[in-house]
Amino acid sequence: MIKIALLGYGTIGSGVAEVLKINQESIAKRAGEEIEVKYVLDKRDFPGDPIQAKVVHDYDVIVSDPEVQVVVEAMGGVEPAYTFVKGALLAGKSVTTSNKALVAKHGAELLAIAKEKNVHFLFEASVGGGIPIIRPLNSSLTADEVEEITGILNGTTNYMLTKMTFEGLEFHDVLKDAQARGYAEADPTADIEGQDACRKIAILTSLVCGQQVEFEDIYTEGITQISPADIQYAKAMNRVIKLLATSRKAGNSYCAMVCPMLLPPEHPLYSVNDVFNGIFVHGNVLGDAMFYGSGAGKLPTASAVVADIVDIVKNQGRNIMTAWSSAKLPLLDHKLAVNRFFLRTSESSERILELFKNAELIKVPGILGETGVLTEAMTEEDYEEKAAKLSNVIQMIRVA
Ligand code: HSE
């Protein structure tokens, strides 16, 4: 019997308890042992819920109990999660977490402690919710140099953009709808400003390069500026707008960014809609691979956390090594990335074509006094130099 402790009994923590109950027998069979929740750490009490018998309010009870072998961190945020997780690892307990903020900031250090203590620090649920992506990168794709990872890594914004695309709604109306459905938080900033996707692509890039990629170094734009007019232009170009988090190998480094992009129908992420996530990986020997599924939500995320617990139980007495050192990888400046660009301007067609040779001009019936422009491929630096010569740019969206 393996005894575990849950830190936090919110959506993910209670989901983990539920998954352990729903699939109790098959999980025990696969792990080779029964798994029992011994403690739940939460500030709150849950009167009437059988979990109340396990609730503690003092972390020391958990960290000092030698019977607890696995700690599940499902609190979110960097502190006190970091202090608790570090304390658990130093006490010789394995940890699994769904917390991307914690992993993006302290992943390398926590992995090093886990290695030294011969325990595990696993974080499958921190990226892509229930979709296996961390384990595949760490164990299945180790023969490859990963040259590109591009993902729709945020379910909330994907739901919102899908709704805007299919129902022609305004950003603020779809945000209210996403909040009503429990997809977006009361404070939706991390989702809609791209910060959540930014931490996730920082984690994936760190894993494929084996070094620390600082999320602060990743150029990030959210979806707050996307309007129904942009969606109409996208439709006129037979494209969709998606919030992509992308990381491309460039020499010995990577160029990473998070921003809305226009995707053509042949793009592998074109059909990833609603709250689903999709992650495209290109390896130098593998070629292309796609990972698709439930990227957020209580049970999908808990599924990934419980799979980590099973892995920990199956691999007791050793450390599953993850190559992610704390040496910082300087990223390539995103201004050197080459893309096509779509822009909207009220400038004359002559002037547009003077600056952007061979650009396609797009007109949308009903949108007057401006022109849509689809440029040739160029660096972002070149684009900015040319765009600065226009009298105005109403909108710019990169084209995948
Ligand atoms: N807010 C996140 C999303 C939750 O919408 O994808 C999963 O990390």
Boltz pocket constraint, residues with backbone or C-beta under 6 A from the ligand:
constraints:
  - pocket:
      binder: B
      contacts: [[A, 125], [A, 126], [A, 129], [A, 153], [A, 154], [A, 155], [A, 156], [A, 157], [A, 183], [A, 191], [A, 196], [A, 295], [A, 296], [A, 297]]
      max_distance: 6.0
